[in-house]
Amino acid sequence: MAKIRICVNDMMQTNYVYYLTEPMGKNFHPDFRPDLTPREMLELGVFGRKYMTDCTGEFPEDWFANARLCHERHRPELNFFGVNASKPLSYWREKGWIHTDDPRGWFQWYCRYYMGRRCSDDERQIKRWKAMARHVAQLRKHCPEGLLSCRRKQRQALLHWAYDSRKI
């Protein structure tokens, strides 16, 4: 596959350039097996529908066709599980979890990874994604199978990390 150059100019990045070196949705690290695509996550409802409203042009148009984004503010009731499972970006910055290439955090990294970008932060982000599996174990331990109202905040958090707790 020929490298495809992407230049980003949005509210959080100016003249940031990256390259797509893998086919979209293919050739993931063997330890990285997300349940959901970015498109599916956006359609289900993540981040109060406020996430990435100024940078939709960077990603495939069809990812946003049914996303019903909210440009004005974060609205937790629009999340799939109807609850807020997010910390503010300032919290993530304070913890040192934000890489300069992806100033919006893990989901931005995942969107770009899914598109075909590979970068120096991949190993760290995949490790963070794998760490979320502990929440899957907690749901299995404490919730009857298929009862989506059980631990909604934890389920929404998993959804933010491309885990589909509807299958648990």
VOVO-110593 format. One record per atom (N, C-alpha, C): chain; residue in three letters; x, y, z; residue number from 1. Coordinates in steps of 0.02 Angstrom, whole numbers. Layout:
BEGIN
<"A","ALA",<X,Y,Z>,NUM>;
...
This chain:
BEGIN
<"A","MET",<42,-59,0>,1>;
<"A","MET",<0,0,0>,1>;
<"A","MET",<44,62,0>,1>;
<"A","ALA",<29,109,-43>,2>;
<"A","ALA",<65,172,-45>,2>;
<"A","ALA",<46,214,16>,2>;
<"A","LYS",<94,250,44>,3>;
<"A","LYS",<79,293,101>,3>;
<"A","LYS",<33,349,80>,3>;
<"A","ILE",<-16,364,122>,4>;
<"A","ILE",<-62,419,110>,4>;
<"A","ILE",<-48,472,163>,4>;
<"A","ARG",<-36,533,140>,5>;
<"A","ARG",<-20,588,185>,5>;
<"A","ARG",<-84,622,209>,5>;
<"A","ILE",<-89,632,275>,6>;
<"A","ILE",<-146,668,304>,6>;
<"A","ILE",<-118,729,341>,6>;
<"A","CYS",<-146,787,326>,7>;
<"A","CYS",<-127,849,360>,7>;
<"A","CYS",<-188,873,400>,7>;
<"A","VAL",<-178,883,465>,8>;
<"A","VAL",<-232,901,510>,8>;
<"A","VAL",<-227,975,528>,8>;
<"A","ASN",<-283,1009,522>,9>;
<"A","ASN",<-290,1078,545>,9>;
<"A","ASN",<-359,1084,577>,9>;
<"A","ASP",<-360,1080,643>,10>;
<"A","ASP",<-423,1087,680>,10>;
<"A","ASP",<-409,1128,742>,10>;
<"A","MET",<-456,1128,789>,11>;
<"A","MET",<-448,1169,849>,11>;
<"A","MET",<-391,1148,895>,11>;
<"A","MET",<-368,1085,888>,12>;
<"A","MET",<-317,1060,933>,12>;
<"A","MET",<-250,1046,899>,12>;
<"A","GLN",<-249,1046,834>,13>;
<"A","GLN",<-186,1033,798>,13>;
<"A","GLN",<-184,1075,734>,13>;
<"A","THR",<-125,1103,722>,14>;
<"A","THR",<-115,1142,661>,14>;
<"A","THR",<-55,1113,624>,14>;
<"A","ASN",<-66,1098,561>,15>;
<"A","ASN",<-14,1071,518>,15>;
<"A","ASN",<17,1007,545>,15>;
<"A","TYR",<-22,967,580>,16>;
<"A","TYR",<1,902,603>,16>;
<"A","TYR",<-5,853,544>,16>;
<"A","VAL",<49,820,527>,17>;
<"A","VAL",<51,774,470>,17>;
<"A","VAL",<64,703,494>,17>;
<"A","TYR",<25,657,468>,18>;
<"A","TYR",<39,586,480>,18>;
<"A","TYR",<25,548,415>,18>;
<"A","TYR",<46,485,415>,19>;
<"A","TYR",<39,444,355>,19>;
<"A","TYR",<1,380,370>,19>;
<"A","LEU",<-42,362,325>,20>;
<"A","LEU",<-77,299,328>,20>;
<"A","LEU",<-35,248,292>,20>;
<"A","THR",<-13,197,328>,21>;
<"A","THR",<32,147,299>,21>;
<"A","THR",<2,78,296>,21>;
<"A","GLU",<-58,70,324>,22>;
<"A","GLU",<-93,6,323>,22>;
<"A","GLU",<-164,17,296>,22>;
<"A","PRO",<-194,-35,268>,23>;
<"A","PRO",<-263,-28,245>,23>;
<"A","PRO",<-310,-15,304>,23>;
<"A","MET",<-362,23,293>,24>;
<"A","MET",<-409,39,346>,24>;
<"A","MET",<-439,-24,378>,24>;
<"A","GLY",<-435,-26,445>,25>;
<"A","GLY",<-464,-82,482>,25>;
<"A","GLY",<-427,-147,478>,25>;
<"A","LYS",<-365,-145,453>,26>;
<"A","LYS",<-327,-207,442>,26>;
<"A","LYS",<-258,-202,475>,26>;
<"A","ASN",<-228,-261,481>,27>;
<"A","ASN",<-159,-267,505>,27>;
<"A","ASN",<-148,-236,574>,27>;
<"A","PHE",<-194,-251,619>,28>;
<"A","PHE",<-187,-228,688>,28>;
<"A","PHE",<-135,-271,724>,28>;
<"A","HIS",<-107,-243,776>,29>;
<"A","HIS",<-62,-281,820>,29>;
<"A","HIS",<-100,-342,845>,29>;
<"A","PRO",<-68,-400,850>,30>;
<"A","PRO",<-104,-461,869>,30>;
<"A","PRO",<-138,-457,938>,30>;
<"A","ASP",<-113,-415,983>,31>;
<"A","ASP",<-143,-408,1049>,31>;
<"A","ASP",<-200,-357,1051>,31>;
<"A","PHE",<-213,-324,995>,32>;
<"A","PHE",<-264,-272,993>,32>;
<"A","PHE",<-322,-295,951>,32>;
<"A","ARG",<-377,-314,985>,33>;
<"A","ARG",<-436,-339,951>,33>;
<"A","ARG",<-499,-303,977>,33>;
<"A","PRO",<-507,-241,959>,34>;
<"A","PRO",<-567,-204,983>,34>;
<"A","PRO",<-631,-235,956>,34>;
<"A","ASP",<-684,-231,996>,35>;
<"A","ASP",<-749,-257,976>,35>;
<"A","ASP",<-785,-212,926>,35>;
<"A","LEU",<-770,-147,930>,36>;
<"A","LEU",<-808,-98,892>,36>;
<"A","LEU",<-762,-55,849>,36>;
<"A","THR",<-787,-34,792>,37>;
<"A","THR",<-751,14,750>,37>;
<"A","THR",<-766,85,776>,37>;
<"A","PRO",<-726,133,756>,38>;
<"A","PRO",<-742,202,774>,38>;
<"A","PRO",<-813,222,752>,38>;
<"A","ARG",<-831,203,692>,39>;
<"A","ARG",<-898,219,667>,39>;
<"A","ARG",<-952,190,713>,39>;
<"A","GLU",<-946,127,732>,40>;
<"A","GLU",<-995,96,776>,40>;
<"A","GLU",<-998,132,843>,40>;
<"A","MET",<-941,151,870>,41>;
<"A","MET",<-939,186,934>,41>;
<"A","MET",<-976,253,929>,41>;
<"A","LEU",<-963,290,876>,42>;
<"A","LEU",<-995,355,867>,42>;
<"A","LEU",<-1071,347,858>,42>;
<"A","GLU",<-1091,295,823>,43>;
<"A","GLU",<-1163,283,813>,43>;
<"A","GLU",<-1198,263,878>,43>;
<"A","LEU",<-1163,224,920>,44>;
<"A","LEU",<-1193,202,983>,44>;
<"A","LEU",<-1200,260,1032>,44>;
<"A","GLY",<-1153,304,1032>,45>;
<"A","GLY",<-1154,361,1078>,45>;
<"A","GLY",<-1099,359,1129>,45>;
<"A","VAL",<-1048,397,1117>,46>;
<"A","VAL",<-991,402,1162>,46>;
<"A","VAL",<-974,475,1175>,46>;
<"A","PHE",<-944,488,1232>,47>;
<"A","PHE",<-917,554,1250>,47>;
<"A","PHE",<-969,609,1246>,47>;
<"A","GLY",<-1031,593,1263>,48>;
<"A","GLY",<-1084,643,1263>,48>;
<"A","GLY",<-1096,675,1195>,48>;
<"A","ARG",<-1075,640,1143>,49>;
<"A","ARG",<-1083,661,1073>,49>;
<"A","ARG",<-1047,725,1056>,49>;
<"A","LYS",<-1004,749,1101>,50>;
<"A","LYS",<-968,811,1089>,50>;
<"A","LYS",<-899,799,1057>,50>;
<"A","TYR",<-875,738,1063>,51>;
<"A","TYR",<-806,722,1044>,51>;
<"A","TYR",<-793,732,969>,51>;
<"A","MET",<-740,766,953>,52>;
<"A","MET",<-715,774,884>,52>;
<"A","MET",<-763,810,837>,52>;
<"A","THR",<-804,855,862>,53>;
<"A","THR",<-851,890,818>,53>;
<"A","THR",<-817,938,770>,53>;
<"A","ASP",<-756,958,784>,54>;
<"A","ASP",<-722,1005,739>,54>;
<"A","ASP",<-674,971,691>,54>;
<"A","CYS",<-670,905,692>,55>;
<"A","CYS",<-620,872,649>,55>;
<"A","CYS",<-649,814,609>,55>;
<"A","THR",<-713,818,594>,56>;
<"A","THR",<-745,764,557>,56>;
<"A","THR",<-715,755,487>,56>;
<"A","GLY",<-687,808,459>,57>;
<"A","GLY",<-658,804,392>,57>;
<"A","GLY",<-597,760,388>,57>;
<"A","GLU",<-566,745,444>,58>;
<"A","GLU",<-506,702,444>,58>;
<"A","GLU",<-523,629,432>,58>;
<"A","PHE",<-584,610,448>,59>;
<"A","PHE",<-604,540,447>,59>;
<"A","PHE",<-658,528,395>,59>;
<"A","PRO",<-672,465,379>,60>;
<"A","PRO",<-723,450,328>,60>;
<"A","PRO",<-791,480,347>,60>;
<"A","GLU",<-823,509,298>,61>;
<"A","GLU",<-888,541,308>,61>;
<"A","GLU",<-939,493,338>,61>;
<"A","ASP",<-937,430,317>,62>;
<"A","ASP",<-988,382,341>,62>;
<"A","ASP",<-981,368,416>,62>;
<"A","TRP",<-924,382,447>,63>;
<"A","TRP",<-918,374,519>,63>;
<"A","TRP",<-966,420,556>,63>;
<"A","PHE",<-982,476,526>,64>;
<"A","PHE",<-1022,527,560>,64>;
<"A","PHE",<-1094,531,535>,64>;
<"A","ALA",<-1111,489,486>,65>;
<"A","ALA",<-1178,492,456>,65>;
<"A","ALA",<-1233,482,508>,65>;
<"A","ASN",<-1223,438,555>,66>;
<"A","ASN",<-1273,424,606>,66>;
<"A","ASN",<-1248,440,677>,66>;
<"A","ALA",<-1198,481,682>,67>;
<"A","ALA",<-1167,495,747>,67>;
<"A","ALA",<-1206,545,788>,67>;
<"A","ARG",<-1247,586,758>,68>;
<"A","ARG",<-1286,637,795>,68>;
<"A","ARG",<-1243,674,846>,68>;
<"A","LEU",<-1193,707,822>,69>;
<"A","LEU",<-1147,744,866>,69>;
<"A","LEU",<-1182,805,895>,69>;
<"A","CYS",<-1159,826,953>,70>;
<"A","CYS",<-1185,885,986>,70>;
<"A","CYS",<-1129,938,988>,70>;
<"A","HIS",<-1134,987,946>,71>;
<"A","HIS",<-1081,1037,941>,71>;
<"A","HIS",<-1078,1085,1000>,71>;
<"A","GLU",<-1133,1094,1035>,72>;
<"A","GLU",<-1137,1144,1087>,72>;
<"A","GLU",<-1103,1123,1152>,72>;
<"A","ARG",<-1117,1060,1174>,73>;
<"A","ARG",<-1091,1039,1239>,73>;
<"A","ARG",<-1094,963,1246>,73>;
<"A","HIS",<-1059,940,1296>,74>;
<"A","HIS",<-1061,869,1315>,74>;
<"A","HIS",<-1128,853,1345>,74>;
<"A","ARG",<-1162,802,1319>,75>;
<"A","ARG",<-1229,783,1343>,75>;
<"A","ARG",<-1229,708,1360>,75>;
<"A","PRO",<-1216,691,1423>,76>;
<"A","PRO",<-1211,620,1442>,76>;
<"A","PRO",<-1274,580,1425>,76>;
<"A","GLU",<-1331,611,1426>,77>;
<"A","GLU",<-1393,574,1410>,77>;
<"A","GLU",<-1393,547,1338>,77>;
<"A","LEU",<-1350,574,1296>,78>;
<"A","LEU",<-1345,549,1227>,78>;
<"A","LEU",<-1297,490,1220>,78>;
<"A","ASN",<-1261,474,1274>,79>;
<"A","ASN",<-1219,414,1274>,79>;
<"A","ASN",<-1264,352,1271>,79>;
<"A","PHE",<-1238,298,1246>,80>;
<"A","PHE",<-1277,237,1239>,80>;
<"A","PHE",<-1309,216,1305>,80>;
<"A","PHE",<-1271,219,1359>,81>;
<"A","PHE",<-1297,198,1424>,81>;
<"A","PHE",<-1325,257,1464>,81>;
<"A","GLY",<-1328,316,1434>,82>;
<"A","GLY",<-1361,374,1463>,82>;
<"A","GLY",<-1327,404,1524>,82>;
<"A","VAL",<-1264,388,1534>,83>;
<"A","VAL",<-1227,413,1592>,83>;
<"A","VAL",<-1161,444,1570>,83>;
<"A","ASN",<-1133,484,1614>,84>;
<"A","ASN",<-1067,513,1601>,84>;
<"A","ASN",<-1014,466,1629>,84>;
<"A","ALA",<-970,442,1586>,85>;
<"A","ALA",<-915,399,1607>,85>;
<"A","ALA",<-849,430,1587>,85>;
<"A","SER",<-849,496,1579>,86>;
<"A","SER",<-789,531,1555>,86>;
<"A","SER",<-759,575,1609>,86>;
<"A","LYS",<-695,582,1606>,87>;
<"A","LYS",<-659,632,1646>,87>;
<"A","LYS",<-642,688,1597>,87>;
<"A","PRO",<-634,749,1622>,88>;
<"A","PRO",<-615,804,1576>,88>;
<"A","PRO",<-545,793,1549>,88>;
<"A","LEU",<-533,822,1491>,89>;
<"A","LEU",<-467,816,1459>,89>;
<"A","LEU",<-412,840,1505>,89>;
<"A","SER",<-425,890,1547>,90>;
<"A","SER",<-375,915,1594>,90>;
<"A","SER",<-352,860,1641>,90>;
<"A","TYR",<-397,816,1662>,91>;
<"A","TYR",<-379,760,1705>,91>;
<"A","TYR",<-330,713,1670>,91>;
<"A","TRP",<-346,697,1607>,92>;
<"A","TRP",<-303,652,1569>,92>;
<"A","TRP",<-234,684,1558>,92>;
<"A","ARG",<-232,749,1547>,93>;
<"A","ARG",<-168,784,1538>,93>;
<"A","ARG",<-127,781,1602>,93>;
<"A","GLU",<-160,794,1659>,94>;
<"A","GLU",<-126,793,1724>,94>;
<"A","GLU",<-95,725,1738>,94>;
<"A","LYS",<-128,672,1717>,95>;
<"A","LYS",<-103,604,1727>,95>;
<"A","LYS",<-47,586,1678>,95>;
<"A","GLY",<-36,628,1628>,96>;
<"A","GLY",<16,614,1579>,96>;
<"A","GLY",<-4,562,1528>,96>;
<"A","TRP",<-70,552,1518>,97>;
<"A","TRP",<-94,501,1473>,97>;
<"A","TRP",<-105,526,1401>,97>;
<"A","ILE",<-95,590,1390>,98>;
<"A","ILE",<-107,618,1323>,98>;
<"A","ILE",<-40,625,1287>,98>;
<"A","HIS",<-36,594,1229>,99>;
<"A","HIS",<24,599,1186>,99>;
<"A","HIS",<15,659,1140>,99>;
<"A","THR",<68,694,1126>,100>;
<"A","THR",<64,755,1085>,100>;
<"A","THR",<34,742,1016>,100>;
<"A","ASP",<45,683,988>,101>;
<"A","ASP",<17,668,922>,101>;
<"A","ASP",<-59,664,922>,101>;
<"A","ASP",<-87,646,980>,102>;
<"A","ASP",<-160,636,985>,102>;
<"A","ASP",<-186,675,1046>,102>;
<"A","PRO",<-193,741,1039>,103>;
<"A","PRO",<-210,783,1097>,103>;
<"A","PRO",<-280,771,1124>,103>;
<"A","ARG",<-322,733,1089>,104>;
<"A","ARG",<-390,718,1114>,104>;
<"A","ARG",<-391,652,1152>,104>;
<"A","GLY",<-337,614,1150>,105>;
<"A","GLY",<-333,554,1189>,105>;
<"A","GLY",<-339,489,1150>,105>;
<"A","TRP",<-356,436,1188>,106>;
<"A","TRP",<-356,368,1162>,106>;
<"A","TRP",<-401,360,1101>,106>;
<"A","PHE",<-461,387,1103>,107>;
<"A","PHE",<-507,376,1046>,107>;
<"A","PHE",<-479,408,982>,107>;
<"A","GLN",<-448,465,987>,108>;
<"A","GLN",<-417,495,928>,108>;
<"A","GLN",<-362,449,902>,108>;
<"A","TRP",<-321,423,949>,109>;
<"A","TRP",<-269,376,929>,109>;
<"A","TRP",<-301,317,893>,109>;
<"A","TYR",<-355,288,921>,110>;
<"A","TYR",<-388,230,891>,110>;
<"A","TYR",<-415,246,822>,110>;
<"A","CYS",<-446,303,814>,111>;
<"A","CYS",<-472,322,748>,111>;
<"A","CYS",<-417,324,697>,111>;
<"A","ARG",<-361,353,715>,112>;
<"A","ARG",<-305,358,669>,112>;
<"A","ARG",<-272,290,657>,112>;
<"A","TYR",<-268,250,709>,113>;
<"A","TYR",<-241,182,702>,113>;
<"A","TYR",<-286,142,655>,113>;
<"A","TYR",<-351,146,666>,114>;
<"A","TYR",<-400,110,625>,114>;
<"A","TYR",<-393,131,551>,114>;
<"A","MET",<-382,196,541>,115>;
<"A","MET",<-374,223,473>,115>;
<"A","MET",<-312,195,439>,115>;
<"A","GLY",<-261,175,478>,116>;
<"A","GLY",<-201,147,449>,116>;
<"A","GLY",<-136,179,472>,116>;
<"A","ARG",<-141,228,517>,117>;
<"A","ARG",<-79,258,544>,117>;
<"A","ARG",<-47,211,595>,117>;
<"A","ARG",<18,206,593>,118>;
<"A","ARG",<55,171,644>,118>;
<"A","ARG",<107,221,670>,118>;
<"A","CYS",<115,223,737>,119>;
<"A","CYS",<160,273,766>,119>;
<"A","CYS",<195,246,828>,119>;
<"A","SER",<238,287,855>,120>;
<"A","SER",<279,267,913>,120>;
<"A","SER",<237,257,976>,120>;
<"A","ASP",<176,282,978>,121>;
<"A","ASP",<134,276,1037>,121>;
<"A","ASP",<90,214,1036>,121>;
<"A","ASP",<92,175,984>,122>;
<"A","ASP",<47,118,977>,122>;
<"A","ASP",<52,69,1035>,122>;
<"A","GLU",<112,50,1053>,123>;
<"A","GLU",<122,0,1106>,123>;
<"A","GLU",<91,24,1172>,123>;
<"A","ARG",<102,86,1191>,124>;
<"A","ARG",<74,113,1253>,124>;
<"A","ARG",<-2,114,1251>,124>;
<"A","GLN",<-30,136,1194>,125>;
<"A","GLN",<-103,140,1189>,125>;
<"A","GLN",<-136,71,1190>,125>;
<"A","ILE",<-105,23,1158>,126>;
<"A","ILE",<-132,-45,1159>,126>;
<"A","ILE",<-129,-74,1229>,126>;
<"A","LYS",<-76,-59,1265>,127>;
<"A","LYS",<-70,-81,1335>,127>;
<"A","LYS",<-125,-50,1377>,127>;
<"A","ARG",<-141,13,1366>,128>;
<"A","ARG",<-195,46,1403>,128>;
<"A","ARG",<-262,14,1386>,128>;
<"A","TRP",<-273,-1,1321>,129>;
<"A","TRP",<-334,-34,1300>,129>;
<"A","TRP",<-342,-102,1334>,129>;
<"A","LYS",<-289,-141,1335>,130>;
<"A","LYS",<-291,-207,1366>,130>;
<"A","LYS",<-307,-202,1441>,130>;
<"A","ALA",<-284,-150,1474>,131>;
<"A","ALA",<-296,-142,1546>,131>;
<"A","ALA",<-370,-133,1561>,131>;
<"A","MET",<-409,-111,1513>,132>;
<"A","MET",<-481,-102,1523>,132>;
<"A","MET",<-518,-169,1530>,132>;
<"A","ALA",<-486,-223,1511>,133>;
<"A","ALA",<-518,-289,1515>,133>;
<"A","ALA",<-537,-306,1587>,133>;
<"A","ARG",<-506,-276,1636>,134>;
<"A","ARG",<-525,-289,1706>,134>;
<"A","ARG",<-598,-270,1718>,134>;
<"A","HIS",<-622,-220,1682>,135>;
<"A","HIS",<-692,-200,1690>,135>;
<"A","HIS",<-740,-252,1659>,135>;
<"A","VAL",<-718,-285,1607>,136>;
<"A","VAL",<-758,-339,1578>,136>;
<"A","VAL",<-765,-395,1630>,136>;
<"A","ALA",<-711,-411,1663>,137>;
<"A","ALA",<-713,-463,1715>,137>;
<"A","ALA",<-760,-444,1771>,137>;
<"A","GLN",<-760,-381,1790>,138>;
<"A","GLN",<-805,-358,1844>,138>;
<"A","GLN",<-879,-364,1823>,138>;
<"A","LEU",<-893,-346,1761>,139>;
<"A","LEU",<-962,-352,1737>,139>;
<"A","LEU",<-984,-426,1738>,139>;
<"A","ARG",<-940,-469,1715>,140>;
<"A","ARG",<-957,-541,1714>,140>;
<"A","ARG",<-969,-567,1785>,140>;
<"A","LYS",<-932,-541,1833>,141>;
<"A","LYS",<-938,-564,1902>,141>;
<"A","LYS",<-1001,-537,1936>,141>;
<"A","HIS",<-1019,-474,1921>,142>;
<"A","HIS",<-1071,-440,1960>,142>;
<"A","HIS",<-1138,-430,1924>,142>;
<"A","CYS",<-1140,-442,1859>,143>;
<"A","CYS",<-1202,-427,1821>,143>;
<"A","CYS",<-1230,-490,1789>,143>;
<"A","PRO",<-1296,-500,1794>,144>;
<"A","PRO",<-1327,-554,1756>,144>;
<"A","PRO",<-1316,-544,1681>,144>;
<"A","GLU",<-1306,-597,1645>,145>;
<"A","GLU",<-1294,-592,1573>,145>;
<"A","GLU",<-1350,-555,1539>,145>;
<"A","GLY",<-1331,-506,1497>,146>;
<"A","GLY",<-1380,-468,1457>,146>;
<"A","GLY",<-1416,-412,1493>,146>;
<"A","LEU",<-1404,-402,1558>,147>;
<"A","LEU",<-1438,-349,1595>,147>;
<"A","LEU",<-1398,-284,1587>,147>;
<"A","LEU",<-1415,-246,1535>,148>;
<"A","LEU",<-1377,-187,1518>,148>;
<"A","LEU",<-1383,-130,1568>,148>;
<"A","SER",<-1433,-133,1612>,149>;
<"A","SER",<-1440,-81,1663>,149>;
<"A","SER",<-1393,-91,1722>,149>;
<"A","CYS",<-1360,-147,1724>,150>;
<"A","CYS",<-1312,-162,1778>,150>;
<"A","CYS",<-1245,-128,1763>,150>;
<"A","ARG",<-1224,-86,1809>,151>;
<"A","ARG",<-1160,-51,1804>,151>;
<"A","ARG",<-1154,-11,1739>,151>;
<"A","ARG",<-1202,32,1728>,152>;
<"A","ARG",<-1205,71,1665>,152>;
<"A","ARG",<-1143,115,1656>,152>;
<"A","LYS",<-1118,146,1709>,153>;
<"A","LYS",<-1060,189,1702>,153>;
<"A","LYS",<-998,148,1680>,153>;
<"A","GLN",<-991,90,1709>,154>;
<"A","GLN",<-935,47,1690>,154>;
<"A","GLN",<-944,23,1617>,154>;
<"A","ARG",<-1005,8,1598>,155>;
<"A","ARG",<-1018,-13,1529>,155>;
<"A","ARG",<-1003,44,1479>,155>;
<"A","GLN",<-1023,105,1498>,156>;
<"A","GLN",<-1009,162,1455>,156>;
<"A","GLN",<-934,173,1448>,156>;
<"A","ALA",<-898,166,1503>,157>;
<"A","ALA",<-825,173,1501>,157>;
<"A","ALA",<-794,121,1454>,157>;
<"A","LEU",<-819,60,1458>,158>;
<"A","LEU",<-794,9,1412>,158>;
<"A","LEU",<-809,27,1339>,158>;
<"A","LEU",<-868,54,1328>,159>;
<"A","LEU",<-886,75,1260>,159>;
<"A","LEU",<-837,128,1234>,159>;
<"A","HIS",<-815,172,1278>,160>;
<"A","HIS",<-765,223,1258>,160>;
<"A","HIS",<-700,192,1235>,160>;
<"A","TRP",<-688,130,1256>,161>;
<"A","TRP",<-625,95,1239>,161>;
<"A","TRP",<-637,39,1189>,161>;
<"A","ALA",<-692,42,1152>,162>;
<"A","ALA",<-707,-5,1097>,162>;
<"A","ALA",<-722,-76,1121>,162>;
<"A","TYR",<-741,-84,1185>,163>;
<"A","TYR",<-766,-147,1210>,163>;
<"A","TYR",<-842,-145,1206>,163>;
<"A","ASP",<-873,-198,1182>,164>;
<"A","ASP",<-946,-200,1176>,164>;
<"A","ASP",<-976,-240,1232>,164>;
<"A","SER",<-995,-207,1287>,165>;
<"A","SER",<-1021,-242,1345>,165>;
<"A","SER",<-1092,-267,1335>,165>;
<"A","ARG",<-1123,-251,1279>,166>;
<"A","ARG",<-1189,-278,1264>,166>;
<"A","ARG",<-1186,-354,1256>,166>;
<"A","LYS",<-1127,-380,1242>,167>;
<"A","LYS",<-1117,-452,1232>,167>;
<"A","LYS",<-1105,-489,1298>,167>;
<"A","ILE",<-1102,-452,1353>,168>;
<"A","ILE",<-1086,-482,1418>,168>;
<"A","ILE",<-1150,-495,1457>,168>;
